[in-house]
Amino acid sequence: MKKNRAKILIILAAIGLSLYFLYPTYQDYQYTKTLEELSGADSVAFFEANEDKIRSARLQRMKLGLDLQGGMRVVLEVDILRFLDEIAENKDDQFEQLLESARTEIAGTDEAALDVFARKFNEAGIRLSRYYGSIRDTDDQIIRNLRRDADGAIDRAIQIVRNRVDQYGVAEPGIQRMGARRIIVELPGVTNEEEVRQLLQGTAMLEFKLLREPEVVYSVIERIDAYLAQERKDPEALDDIDVDTLETPDFDPEITTDDELRELHPFLYYVRPDQQVTGVSYVAEHHRERVNAILARPEIKELMPSNFQFVFSANYHFISEGREYYALYGMHETPELTGGVITSAQATIDPQYNQPIVTMSMNSEGSREWARITGANIGRQIAIVLDDAVFSAPVVRSRITGGRSQIEGMANIEEARLLQIILEAGALPAPVAIVEQRTVGPSLGEDSIRRGLHSVILALGLTLVFMIVYYSTAGSIADLALLFNILFILGVLAGFQATLTLPGIAGIILTIGMAVDANVLIFERIREEQVTGKTLRAAIDSGYSKAFSAIFDANITTFMVGVILYNFGTGPVQGFALTLMIGIAASLFSAIVITRVVFDSMTERKGAKVSFG
């Protein structure tokens, strides 16, 4: 027993970690079940009392794929040829003919549009410098530059889609690039096809808006807080109250309980003003939905001045106690300028201060307007807003002429690059088309879960029975290891917040067979050793030793196939490959380590008998 002490500790740690990672999934199931059983005010009261726990469990639970949860899977295609057409100069009929020929050739394929486009010009004997770059540039140089710009166009499209999906409120979306010019968007729980089409294909709206004065912003926040406090205290009294006379209770710093703070300051509980009195407030990520719901109420909008709105930052500003906090800005609803005037943007490092910056250029019309706007608002902040999310709110230091300006305040060059993508998205949007759309209804998802569970239970049950009947005591030990094997697979999936799909369940079923396959090899080898007259202890040692190479070879080759499937496959194929790889690692551990520890502990006891059938 002493020689296996380290192995026993590892086994117990693996079991403990698996249960720890699976506990949020169990919590989420219980909370969801309770909310479904409650209704009306009881449901709202339960959610408010347990909001943080519910959101935390939902965030850490095991994720379900579209085929299990229901939702939409959309494949978008970025029109790179349209992008190349828009940035070309001196276009003529020959250019249009070659462009159309390239479009015809790539139709229905995922071949890189730029490669086909360049090949058409090469076959026609026409230099690309006639339409791009300068006359001294070679075709190779121009192709490199165009490839960089085309990749940037796809990056901009992905960023726009991601921002819109976040604003739409989709939980756990999946957005990734596929191939040369396509983007896969997975939207769990979404079924409205028309809304999704409008969401993903609409033109990005880039706007420059002036922030309102801090005293105005905070007075609006206090008025909303006072209104909600009065509403909690006596809703009927609001009918006879002049909202302009509402006074918020003094904020008591001695308040320590969340319930007391929420009761006295129902809006300030969620929205915390900046202590530097900048006009900016901060909201925890898990409270954004609640704040948006409050601000969308018609009676709350009436409390705001005309031409006033609140807009959240696109990215969180800081993390406190493990929670991400987003900035909430009060600003003019009418933009001072829109993104259509931007011709280019560039992320770089300021050599003087060694800080990341973004420089941008505007057309002549935008230059005139920008000079007027900045000249009239020196010392004030202008928010850069894309699709109703603030990406930056720089302070105007001086009047900016010539259409060139500089944005500071980014944490690193990656953030500056992101802002460059956003700024250019308004000037050179690459058209996006939906080439594939698939909807999975919630009922179909529930049916998939039910059928998947039935398949797992049936496969597991038949395997357990076979092992006990054929291998007797040893089979029972192998069955115990198999149950732990499934626990480890689910624990790893939950721990890494991986997504469980229907093909993933198929991978688990396959793993069940592979897990006992390793035990079958060991048990048969032990039988052979017992026939030669070896003692039980010696037969077990020899059986494990001689079967290991065959088990390892079989599993490592299958694992390599799983790696290939995961890297080159997409969607369902990746789900199958992921659970297969996790299952192989777990089955090796359970078959070689767990069963061996059990056999060793049994054979150490005097008179212990272990039957291998």
C-alpha positions in Angstrom: 0.0 0.0 0.0 2.8 2.3 0.8 4.4 2.0 -2.6 1.2 3.2 -4.2 0.7 6.1 -1.9 1.7 8.7 -4.5 -0.6 7.0 -7.1 -3.5 7.0 -4.7 -3.0 10.7 -4.0 -3.0 11.4 -7.7 -6.2 9.4 -8.2 -7.9 11.3 -5.3 -6.7 14.6 -6.7 -8.1 13.8 -10.2 -11.4 12.8 -8.7 -11.6 15.9 -6.6 -10.7 18.2 -9.4 -13.3 16.6 -11.7 -16.0 17.0 -9.1 -14.9 20.6 -8.5 -15.1 21.6 -12.1 -18.4 19.8 -12.6 -20.1 21.4 -9.6 -20.9 24.7 -11.4 -22.7 22.7 -14.0 -24.8 21.0 -11.3 -25.4 24.4 -9.7 -26.6 25.8 -13.0 -28.9 22.9 -13.5 -30.5 23.4 -10.1 -30.9 27.1 -10.5 -32.5 26.7 -13.9 -34.8 24.0 -12.5 -35.9 26.3 -9.7 -36.4 29.3 -12.0 -38.6 27.2 -14.2 -40.7 26.0 -11.3 -41.2 29.6 -10.0 -43.2 32.3 -11.8 -43.9 36.0 -11.8 -42.6 38.0 -8.8 -41.3 34.8 -7.1 -39.0 34.1 -10.0 -37.8 37.7 -10.1 -37.1 37.7 -6.4 -35.2 34.4 -6.5 -33.1 35.7 -9.4 -32.3 39.0 -7.7 -31.3 37.2 -4.4 -29.0 34.8 -6.2 -28.0 36.8 -9.3 -24.2 36.6 -8.7 -24.3 32.9 -8.0 -26.5 32.2 -11.0 -24.3 34.1 -13.4 -21.1 32.6 -11.9 -22.4 29.1 -12.3 -23.6 29.8 -15.9 -20.2 31.2 -16.7 -18.3 28.2 -15.4 -20.6 25.4 -16.4 -20.0 22.9 -19.2 -20.9 24.5 -22.5 -23.3 22.9 -24.9 -23.0 23.1 -28.7 -25.7 24.3 -31.0 -26.8 20.7 -31.8 -27.6 20.3 -28.1 -28.7 23.8 -27.0 -30.3 25.0 -30.2 -29.5 28.2 -32.1 -28.0 29.3 -35.4 -24.8 28.5 -37.3 -24.0 31.0 -40.0 -21.1 30.9 -42.5 -20.2 34.4 -43.8 -18.1 35.1 -46.8 -16.1 38.3 -47.1 -16.2 39.7 -50.7 -12.5 40.2 -51.1 -12.9 40.9 -54.9 -15.3 43.7 -54.1 -12.7 45.1 -51.7 -10.0 44.9 -54.4 -12.4 46.6 -56.8 -13.0 49.5 -54.3 -9.4 50.3 -53.7 -8.2 50.0 -57.3 -7.4 53.2 -59.3 -7.7 53.9 -63.0 -10.1 51.1 -63.6 -11.1 50.3 -67.2 -13.1 47.7 -69.1 -10.3 45.2 -69.1 -10.0 45.4 -65.3 -13.7 44.8 -64.9 -13.6 41.8 -67.3 -10.7 40.2 -65.4 -12.4 40.9 -62.0 -15.6 39.2 -63.2 -13.6 36.3 -64.6 -12.0 35.8 -61.2 -15.4 36.0 -59.5 -16.8 33.3 -61.7 -13.9 31.0 -61.0 -14.0 31.2 -57.2 -17.8 30.9 -57.1 -18.8 28.0 -54.8 -15.2 27.4 -53.7 -13.1 28.6 -50.8 -10.0 29.3 -52.9 -8.1 32.5 -52.0 -9.7 35.2 -54.1 -6.5 37.2 -54.3 -4.5 34.3 -55.7 -7.1 33.8 -58.5 -7.3 37.6 -59.1 -3.5 37.9 -59.4 -3.3 34.8 -61.7 -5.9 36.3 -64.1 -3.8 39.5 -64.5 -0.6 37.4 -65.0 -2.3 35.3 -67.7 -3.5 38.4 -69.5 0.0 39.9 -69.3 -1.2 43.0 -67.4 0.9 44.4 -64.5 -0.9 45.1 -61.3 0.9 48.4 -60.9 -1.5 49.8 -63.5 -4.2 49.8 -60.8 -2.4 49.5 -57.5 0.6 51.0 -55.8 3.1 52.9 -58.0 4.5 52.2 -61.4 7.8 51.1 -59.9 6.3 48.3 -57.7 6.6 44.8 -58.9 3.7 42.4 -59.0 5.1 40.5 -56.0 5.3 43.6 -53.9 1.8 44.6 -54.8 0.4 41.2 -54.1 2.1 41.2 -50.7 0.5 44.6 -49.9 -2.9 43.5 -51.2 -2.7 40.3 -49.2 -2.0 42.3 -46.0 -4.9 44.6 -46.8 -7.2 41.7 -47.6 -6.4 40.0 -44.3 -7.0 43.3 -42.6 -10.4 43.5 -44.3 -11.3 40.0 -42.9 -10.0 41.0 -39.4 -12.2 44.1 -39.5 -15.2 42.0 -40.6 -14.6 39.6 -37.7 -14.3 42.4 -35.2 -17.5 44.1 -36.4 -19.3 40.8 -36.2 -18.0 40.1 -32.7 -18.9 43.5 -31.5 -22.4 43.2 -32.9 -23.0 39.8 -31.5 -21.9 41.0 -28.0 -24.2 44.0 -28.3 -27.0 41.6 -29.4 -26.7 39.8 -26.1 -25.9 36.3 -27.3 -24.4 34.2 -24.5 -21.2 32.1 -25.4 -21.1 32.9 -29.1 -18.5 31.2 -31.3 -16.8 33.4 -34.0 -13.8 32.1 -35.9 -12.1 32.4 -39.3 -12.5 29.5 -41.7 -10.3 29.1 -44.8 -9.3 32.0 -47.0 -12.3 34.3 -46.7 -15.0 32.8 -44.6 -16.2 33.4 -41.0 -18.2 30.9 -38.9 -20.6 32.5 -36.4 -22.4 30.2 -33.9 -25.2 31.8 -31.9 -26.6 29.6 -29.2 -30.2 30.2 -28.3 -30.9 32.5 -31.3 -33.6 31.5 -33.8 -34.8 34.7 -35.4 -33.3 34.4 -38.9 -34.2 37.9 -40.1 -32.7 39.6 -37.1 -29.5 37.6 -37.5 -29.2 38.5 -41.2 -29.6 42.2 -40.4 -27.2 41.9 -37.5 -24.4 40.3 -39.5 -24.8 41.9 -42.9 -25.6 45.6 -42.0 -23.1 48.4 -42.6 -21.0 49.3 -39.6 -21.8 52.7 -38.0 -18.8 54.6 -36.8 -19.5 57.9 -35.0 -17.7 60.6 -33.1 -19.7 61.9 -30.2 -19.0 64.6 -27.6 -19.2 63.5 -23.9 -21.6 65.5 -21.7 -20.2 67.5 -18.8 -19.6 65.4 -15.6 -22.1 67.3 -13.5 -24.8 66.7 -16.1 -24.1 63.0 -16.3 -24.0 62.5 -12.5 -27.2 64.5 -12.1 -28.9 62.2 -14.5 -27.6 59.1 -12.6 -28.8 60.6 -9.3 -32.2 61.3 -10.8 -32.6 57.7 -12.1 -31.4 56.4 -8.7 -34.0 58.6 -6.9 -36.8 57.5 -9.2 -36.0 53.8 -8.8 -35.7 54.2 -5.0 -39.1 55.9 -4.9 -40.5 53.2 -7.1 -39.3 50.5 -4.7 -40.7 52.5 -1.7 -44.1 53.5 -3.1 -44.7 53.0 -6.8 -48.1 54.7 -6.8 -46.7 57.9 -5.4 -44.7 58.5 -8.6 -47.9 59.4 -10.4 -48.1 62.7 -8.3 -44.4 63.5 -8.1 -42.6 66.0 -10.3 -39.5 64.1 -11.5 -37.5 67.4 -11.4 -38.0 67.6 -7.7 -36.8 64.0 -7.0 -33.9 63.9 -4.6 -31.7 60.9 -4.1 -30.9 59.8 -0.6 -27.4 60.8 0.6 -24.9 58.0 -0.2 -23.8 56.5 3.1 -20.3 55.0 2.9 -21.1 53.0 6.1 -23.5 50.8 4.1 -21.9 47.3 4.1 -24.6 44.9 2.9 -25.6 44.5 -0.7 -29.3 44.2 0.2 -29.3 47.6 2.0 -27.4 49.3 -0.8 -29.7 47.9 -3.4 -32.7 49.0 -1.4 -31.6 52.6 -0.9 -29.7 53.1 -4.2 -31.1 50.7 -6.7 -29.2 52.4 -9.6 -26.0 53.3 -7.9 -25.8 49.7 -6.7 -25.0 48.8 -10.3 -23.5 52.1 -11.6 -20.5 53.4 -9.7 -19.4 56.9 -10.6 -15.6 57.5 -11.0 -14.2 59.0 -7.9 -12.1 61.5 -10.0 -15.4 63.1 -11.1 -14.6 62.6 -14.8 -18.2 61.9 -15.8 -17.5 58.2 -16.4 -19.1 55.5 -14.3 -18.3 51.8 -14.1 -20.5 48.7 -14.2 -19.6 45.1 -13.5 -19.8 42.8 -16.5 -22.6 40.7 -15.0 -24.7 43.8 -14.3 -24.5 45.3 -17.8 -27.7 43.5 -18.9 -29.6 44.8 -15.9 -28.4 48.4 -16.5 -29.3 48.3 -20.2 -32.8 47.0 -19.2 -33.2 50.0 -16.8 -32.0 52.6 -19.3 -34.3 51.2 -22.0 -37.5 51.9 -19.9 -39.5 54.8 -21.4 -40.0 56.4 -18.0 -36.3 56.3 -17.4 -35.6 57.9 -20.8 -37.9 60.8 -19.8 -35.6 61.6 -16.9 -32.7 62.3 -19.3 -32.1 65.6 -21.0 -32.8 65.9 -24.7 -30.0 64.6 -27.0 -28.6 62.5 -24.2 -27.6 58.8 -24.1 -25.6 56.3 -22.1 -23.2 54.1 -24.0 -20.9 51.3 -22.6 -17.3 50.8 -23.5 -16.5 48.0 -26.0 -13.9 46.5 -23.7 -13.6 46.3 -19.9 -11.5 49.0 -18.2 -10.2 47.1 -15.2 -10.6 44.0 -13.1 -11.5 44.1 -9.4 -12.0 41.1 -7.2 -12.0 38.9 -10.3 -14.8 40.9 -12.0 -14.5 42.9 -15.2 -15.8 46.4 -15.1 -17.0 48.4 -18.1 -17.1 52.1 -18.5 -20.5 53.8 -18.9 -20.3 57.2 -20.8 -22.9 59.9 -20.9 -22.8 61.7 -24.3 -24.7 63.6 -27.0 -26.9 61.3 -28.9 -26.3 63.2 -32.2 -22.8 62.5 -33.6 -20.5 65.3 -34.5 -19.0 63.3 -37.3 -19.4 59.8 -38.8 -16.7 57.3 -39.9 -17.4 57.7 -43.6 -14.8 60.5 -43.8 -11.9 58.3 -42.6 -9.6 57.3 -45.4 -6.9 55.4 -43.4 -5.7 54.6 -39.9 -2.4 53.3 -38.6 -1.3 51.8 -35.3 2.2 52.6 -34.2 4.5 53.5 -31.3 5.1 57.2 -30.5 8.9 57.5 -30.6 8.8 60.5 -28.2 6.9 58.8 -25.3 7.2 55.1 -26.4 3.5 54.7 -26.1 1.1 53.1 -28.6 -0.9 55.5 -30.6 -3.3 55.4 -33.6 -3.0 58.1 -36.3 -5.9 58.6 -38.8 -6.5 60.6 -41.9 -9.8 62.0 -43.3 -11.0 63.2 -46.6 -11.3 67.0 -47.4 -14.8 67.2 -46.1 -14.0 65.4 -42.9 -10.8 67.5 -42.4 -12.8 70.7 -42.4 -15.4 69.4 -40.0 -12.8 67.8 -37.7 -11.0 71.1 -37.5 -14.2 72.9 -36.6 -15.2 70.3 -34.0 -11.8 70.0 -32.3 -11.3 73.8 -32.3 -14.6 74.3 -30.5 -14.2 71.6 -27.9 -10.6 71.9 -26.6 -10.3 70.1 -23.3 -13.4 68.0 -23.8 -13.6 64.3 -24.6 -14.8 62.9 -27.9 -16.0 59.3 -27.9 -15.2 57.0 -30.9 -18.3 54.8 -31.1 -18.8 51.8 -33.3 -22.2 50.0 -33.3 -23.2 51.7 -30.0 -20.0 50.7 -28.2 -17.2 53.2 -27.1 -13.7 52.1 -28.2 -11.9 55.3 -27.1 -12.7 58.7 -25.6 -9.6 60.9 -26.1 -9.3 64.5 -24.8 -9.0 67.2 -27.4 -5.7 69.0 -26.8 -5.8 71.4 -29.7 -7.5 72.3 -32.9 -6.6 69.6 -35.5 -6.2 70.7 -39.1 -5.3 68.8 -42.2 -7.5 65.8 -41.4 -4.8 64.0 -39.4 -5.1 63.3 -35.7 -3.7 61.1 -33.1 -5.4 58.9 -30.5 -3.6 58.0 -27.3 -4.4 56.0 -24.1 -4.1 52.4 -25.4 -2.6 49.9 -23.0 -0.5 48.2 -25.7 0.1 47.9 -29.4 -2.5 45.1 -29.7 -5.2 47.5 -28.4 -4.0 50.2 -30.8 -4.2 47.7 -33.7 -7.7 46.8 -32.6 -8.7 50.5 -32.7 -7.0 50.8 -36.1 -9.2 48.0 -37.3 -12.3 49.7 -35.9 -11.5 53.0 -37.5 -10.8 51.6 -40.9 -13.9 49.5 -40.7 -16.0 52.6 -41.2 -14.0 53.7 -44.3 -13.4 50.5 -46.2 -15.9 47.9 -45.2 -15.5 44.6 -47.1 -19.0 43.4 -48.0 -20.1 40.3 -46.2 -22.6 37.7 -47.5 -24.3 34.7 -45.8 -23.4 31.6 -47.8 -24.7 29.0 -45.3 -27.3 29.2 -42.5 -28.4 26.4 -40.3 -31.0 26.6 -37.5 -31.4 24.1 -34.6 -34.5 24.4 -32.6 -34.6 24.1 -28.8 -36.8 21.0 -29.0 -34.4 19.3 -31.5 -31.5 20.2 -29.1 -33.4 18.6 -26.2 -34.1 15.5 -28.3 -30.4 15.3 -29.2 -29.4 15.4 -25.6 -32.0 12.8 -24.7 -30.9 10.5 -27.5 -27.2 11.1 -26.7 -27.7 10.3 -23.1 -29.6 7.1 -24.0 -26.8 6.1 -26.3 -24.1 6.6 -23.6 -26.2 4.8 -21.0 -26.8 1.9 -23.3 -23.2 1.6 -24.4 -22.0 1.9 -20.8 -24.5 -0.6 -19.5 -23.7 -3.3 -22.1 -20.0 -2.8 -21.6 -20.3 -3.0 -17.8 -22.4 -6.2 -18.0 -20.0 -7.8 -20.5 -16.9 -7.1 -18.4 -18.5 -8.6 -15.3 -19.8 -11.7 -17.0 -16.6 -12.4 -19.0 -13.9 -11.3 -16.5 -15.6 -11.7 -13.1 -13.9 -9.8 -10.3 -11.4 -8.2 -12.7 -14.2 -7.1 -14.8 -15.9 -5.3 -11.9 -12.6 -3.5 -11.2 -12.4 -2.5 -14.9 -16.0 -1.2 -14.7 -15.1 1.0 -11.7 -12.2 2.4 -13.6 -14.5 3.0 -16.6 -16.9 5.1 -14.4 -14.0 7.2 -13.2 -12.9 7.5 -16.8 -16.2 9.2 -17.8 -16.0 11.4 -14.7 -12.5 12.6 -15.8 -13.6 13.3 -19.4 -16.6 15.5 -18.2 -14.4 17.1 -15.6 -11.7 18.1 -18.2 -14.4 19.4 -20.5 -15.9 21.5 -17.7 -12.5 22.7 -16.4 -11.4 24.0 -19.8 -15.0 25.3 -20.5 -15.0 23.3 -23.7 -18.2 22.8 -25.7 -19.9 19.5 -25.6 -21.5 18.6 -29.0 -23.4 15.6 -30.3 -20.3 14.3 -32.1 -18.5 14.9 -28.8 -21.0 12.5 -27.2 -20.1 10.0 -30.0 -16.5 10.5 -29.0 -17.3 9.6 -25.4 -19.1 6.4 -26.5 -16.1 5.5 -28.6 -13.9 6.2 -25.6 -15.9 3.8 -23.5 -15.0 0.9 -25.8 -11.4 2.0 -26.0 -11.1 2.2 -22.2 -12.1 -1.4 -21.7 -10.1 -2.5 -24.7 -6.9 -1.6 -22.7 -8.2 -3.7 -19.8 -9.0 -6.6 -22.1 -5.4 -6.7 -23.4 -4.1 -6.6 -19.8 -6.5 -9.3 -18.5 -5.8 -11.7 -21.4 -2.1 -11.3 -20.9 -2.5 -12.0 -17.2 -4.5 -15.2 -18.1 -1.6 -16.3 -20.3 0.9 -15.7 -17.5 -1.3 -17.7 -15.0 -1.3 -20.7 -17.4 2.5 -20.9 -17.2 2.2 -21.4 -13.4 3.0 -18.0 -12.1 1.6 -16.7 -8.9 -1.3 -14.2 -9.0 1.0 -11.3 -8.0 3.6 -12.3 -10.6 1.0 -12.8 -13.3 -0.4 -9.3 -12.7 3.0 -7.7 -12.8 3.9 -9.5 -16.0 0.5 -8.9 -17.6 0.7 -5.1 -17.1 4.3 -4.9 -18.1 3.9 -6.9 -21.4 0.6 -5.4 -22.4 1.7 -1.8 -21.9 3.5 -1.4 -25.3 0.5 -2.7 -27.3 -1.9 -0.4 -25.3 0.4 2.6 -25.7 0.9 2.1 -29.4 -2.8 1.7 -30.1 -3.8 4.8 -28.1 -1.0 7.1 -29.3 -1.8 6.5 -32.9 -5.5 7.2 -32.2 -4.5 10.3 -30.3 -2.5 11.5 -33.3 -5.5 11.1 -35.5 -7.5 13.1 -33.0 -4.9 15.9 -33.2 -5.1 16.0 -37.0 -8.9 16.0 -36.9 -9.0 18.9 -34.4 -6.5 21.0 -36.3 -7.9 20.5 -39.8 -11.6 19.9 -39.0 -14.3 22.4 -38.1 -17.3 22.4 -35.9 -18.7 18.9 -35.2 -15.4 17.2 -36.3 -13.5 19.3 -33.7 -16.0 18.4 -31.0 -15.6 14.7 -31.8 -11.8 15.0 -31.9 -11.6 16.9 -28.6 -13.6 14.3 -26.5 -11.7 11.5 -28.2 -8.3 13.0 -27.2 -9.4 13.7 -23.7 -11.0 10.2 -23.5 -7.8 8.5 -24.6 -5.7 10.3 -22.0 -8.3 9.5 -19.3 -8.6 5.8 -20.3 -4.9 5.3 -20.2 -4.8 6.7 -16.7 -7.8 4.7 -15.5 -6.8 1.4 -17.1 -3.1 1.5 -16.2 -3.1 3.4 -12.9 -6.4 3.0 -11.2 -6.9 -0.7 -11.9 -3.3 -1.5 -11.0 -3.6 0.2 -7.6 -6.8 -1.8 -6.9 -5.1 -5.1 -7.9 -2.0 -4.3 -5.8 -4.1 -3.5 -2.7 -6.1 -6.8 -3.1 -3.1 -9.0 -3.7 -1.3 -7.6 -0.6 -4.0 -9.0 1.6 -3.6 -12.6 2.7 -6.0 -15.0 1.1 -7.4 -12.4 -1.3 -8.6 -13.9 -4.6 -9.0 -12.1 -7.9 -10.7 -13.9 -10.7 -10.0 -13.0 -14.3 -12.8 -15.2 -15.7 
